Amino acid sequence: MTPPPNLDLFAGIPVADYAAALSWYKRLLGSEPSFFPNDREAVWELAPHRYVSIVPRPKHAGHAMHLSFVDDLDALVAQIADRGLSPFERETYSNGVCKITSCDPDGNEIGLGDAPLEPTQGCGGGRSGRHLHQAACVSNLRPFILYPPTTSQSWYNYSMFTLEQLNKIHDRLGTMEGFSQYVRALQALGVEKYDSYLADGHSEFFGKDGHKVVSPSVHDTLPIRDGSDSEKAQEHLDLHNQGKTSYLEMSKGLADSGVEKWTVDTNTMTFAWYDKQGNELLMEEVDSN
């Protein structure tokens, strides 16, 4: 199908927390919104007649998937990282097409792609003076172009994450089944790592420039065994993953196994369990859970 002339395309993204989403997309796109149709919607123009917007629709938040092809993927990704966001996944397909995938605080998937000069070339080559490889996109559709800002344009400030934002993400995604998406949403919010302590269930979340948020305790204090037993700890984790124990029962079992805390690193996408001496007892990749 040939697109009709004078077509304006709006790609809507449903979000649960408008303020958090607004901050995140400012960092991703490198600018303030192009305009606000109303007090609850923000719109960015990615290229002439091509727009992306965020709209508060909590029941649908986290279900959007958008992909834009850009002129210089590596340069754009580096600028986005300088603004406090890091891509979560990088894929290179057999035809040389590269894709970077990020998730906003609600779990909406935002992809950026680049096609090579030749099918065998790697990422980041740029597309000037060539066509997209035939498998990279639907023919006859002009790809979106994200215009990265110059240094002088990266003037805005973004707020650091808050306990309220962390709680909203936990309420929506804080289950074993949604753990991977939960960690990705935390990373999108700016959390670089967090520690959860078995003694009382409180967590400490760390971001850039020493930013730290501490959540309150969630249960009575549990005694932590002085020695540690990694095999016993693994047994309690397995029981919980199988749905045979509650969170508190798992916590008691881990505490009795000598586990003081677990640490989730959103940069390496790993989580590990430590005893009171700081010894690593177990470690897994987030996506393997």
N, C-alpha and C positions, 0 to 999 in steps of 0.2 A: 504494500500500500504506500503510495506517495503522499507524504504529509501535505495537507492543504496549505495554501499561502497564508501568511500572517498568523501562524499558529503560535500561541503562547502556552508553554507547558509549565504547570505547577505540580511539583512533587511534594505531597504533604507527609509529614512525619508526626504521628500521634505521640504525645508525651504525658507523663503523669505529674511531673514536677516542672512547671514552666520556667521558674527562675533558674533551676539547675541546668535545664536543657539550654536556655538562652546563653548562660555562661559557657557551656561546653561548645556550642556551635560557633560562638564568637572566636574561641580558641582554634577550632577546626578550620574555619573559613577565613580567619585573619581580619575580620572587620565587624563593625556594627551592622545590624540588619539594613537592607536597602530601604525598607519601609515597614510600617506597622499598619495593617489594614484595620485593626481594632486593638483594644488594650490587652487582648489575650492571644495574639498571633503575631509572629515575626517572620519576615520574608527576606531572603537573600537572592540577588540575581547572580547566577553562576556564569551565564553567558547571555548574549542578546536573546530575549524572549524565553529564557529557560530559568526557572526559579525553584527554590526549595523553601519550604515553610515548616515551622513547628506550631502545632495546635494542641491545646490541652484536651486529651481524650483518654483518660486513665484506663478505661476498660480495654482499649486497643493498643496501649503503649507497649513497646517492645516487639511489635510484629512487622515493622517496616524493614525493607531491604532495598537499598539504593546503590547503584554503581555509576560512577562518572569516569570517563577516560580523560586524561590530562596530558599536557604537552611535555612536562618534565617531571616524572613521578618522584625520582630521588630528591630533586631540589625541593619540591613541594613538601615531601615527607619530612625533610630536615627542618624546614621552616615551621611546620606544625609541631615537631618535637621541641623546638626552641620556645614555643608558646605553651609548653607544659603537657602536651599530649603525645603518646607514643602508639604506633600501630600495634595491634595485637597479633596479627598473623600476616605472613607474607608467602604468597604462592607464585610459582613460575610454572606455567603449563608447557606441554610438549611443543607447542607452536611458538614458544617464546613470549607469549603474553604474560604480563606480571599483574598481580592483584594484591593490594594492601587492604586489609579489613580491620575496621575499628567498630566499637559499640559505644553508643552514647549511654548516659546514666540509666536509661530505661531499658537498655538492651537492644535498641534499634540498630541494625547492621548497616554501616556506611562503608562502601568500598570505593577505592581509587585504583584505576588501571592504567596501563601503558602498553602499547604494542611495539614490537621491535621493528627496525628497518628491514630485517630479514627474519624469517621464522626461527633461525638458530641463534639470534642475538639475544643477550640478556636484558635485564630490566633497565629502565631509566634512559633509554636511548633517545627519547623524544620522537614526535611524529611529523615534524615539519617536512613538507614536500613529498609525502607518501600516503598511501591508503592504509587503513587498518587491515591487518591480516584477516583473511576471510572468516576465520573462526572467532575473531575477537568481538564482533558485535553484529547486530542485524543490519543488513545492507540497506542503503537509502536513508538511514537515520544518522544525522550529524551528531557526533559525540559531544557531551557537555565539556566545557573548558572551565576549570577553576583558575581564577586569576590570583596567584599568590601575591601578598602585599610586599611592598618594599619595607626596609627597616623603619623608615619614617612613618609608615602606615600602621605599624604594630604598636600603637600608642595606648590601647585600652588596657584596663586592669580587669582581672577576673578574681572573684572571691574564692577563698579556700573552702574546702568542704567543711560542713558542720555536722554536729551530732544528729540534727533533725534529718538531714539528707541521708546520712548513714542508716538511720532507723527506717526511713522509707524504703531504701533498697533492701534492707534485711527483711522487712515485712513482706516484700513482694517476691524476693528471690532466695531468702535464707533457708533453703532446705537442701538435703543431700542431693536430691534430684536436680536442683537448679544451682548447685555449687559453682560449676564452671562459669555460668552466666553471671552469678553473683560476684565472683572475683573480677570478671571483665567489667562489670558495671562499676565496681570500686575503682578499678584502674582508670576508667573513663572519668571518674569524679576527681582524680588526682591522688588517690591513695597508692603509695609505693609499696608499703608492707603493713601488716598488722599482727599483733601478738594477742592471743587469747589465753587467759590464765585459768587453770582448772580450779584453783582454790576457791574463787568466788564467781567465776564466769565473766569478769569484766574484760574488755578488750582495749587495746591501745593502737590507734591508727596513725600512721606517719606519712607526711607528704613532703613536698619540696621546702627548702629553706627552714627546716626544723619544725614545720607545722605539725602539731600533734593534737589529737582529740581522744579523750578517754571516755569510754562508756561506763555506766554504773554496773555494780555487781548484780547478778541475776539469781543467786541462790546463797544459802548459808555456807559458811566457810568449810571447806573440805580439807582434811589433813593430807599432806603430800608425803608419800613414803620417801625415806632418805635414800635407799638403794633404788635401782631401776631394773626393770625386766621388759625388754623390748618385745619378746615373744608374747608375753601376757598382754602387753599393750595392744599388739596387733590383733589378738583374739577379741578384745573388747571393741576395737574398731570394726572388725568383721561382723560381730553381732549387731552393732548399730547400723551398719550399711545394709544388713539383711532385714532391718526393721524389727529386730527382736528385743531391742532395748530403747528406752527413752533417752533424750539428751542428758538428763541428770544421771540416769543409771550408767551411761557411758562415761560421764565425767567422773563418777565415783570409782569406776573400774580403772580408768586411766590414772587417777590420783593414787590409787592403791598399787599401780604398776610403777610408780615413781615419776610419772609425767607431770612436769610443772606447767608447761605451756605448749601451744603450737603456734608456729609462725607461717604466715602466708606471704610470699614475695610475688607481687603482681608483675614485676619486671621479668623474672625467670619463670613465672607461672608454676611455682612449686609450693608445697607446704610440708613442714617438717615438725617433728615432736622432740622436745628437749626435756632433760631432767634438771634438777635443781643446780647441778654442777655445770650446766651448759652443754652437756654432751648430747649430740644428735642421736636419737634412738631410731627414728624412722623418717623416711622422706619419700614423697610421691610427687608426680606431676599432676597439676590441677585437672588437666583434660583427661587423665587416665581414670579419674574417680567416677 
